[in-house]
Amino acid sequence: MKMESFETNLKKLEDIVKKLEGGDVKLSDSIKFFEEGVKLTASLSKALEEAESKITVLTEGKND
């Protein structure tokens, strides 16, 4: 998967959710969308974990 910004990936995931919730998608397309959604979710989760780690490192010295 091409490296996209967090915001771009979040928008893609939101669009997938809307399509799947709409119920007008063929089963085969639903599976493809679901697979892409799982990949996007993993990428977003990783980005959030990395951001949290950076924030923790930056704020560790400020608690003293």
TASULVEN-V414181 format. One record per run of one state. SS is the DSSP state (2 for helix, 1 for strand, 0 for the rest). FROM is the first residue (numbers start at 1). LEN is the number of residues. Records with the same first field share a line. If there is no record, write none. Layout:
SS = FROM-LEN ; FROM-LEN
//
This chain:
0 = 1-5 ; 23-4 ; 64-1
2 = 6-17 ; 27-37
//
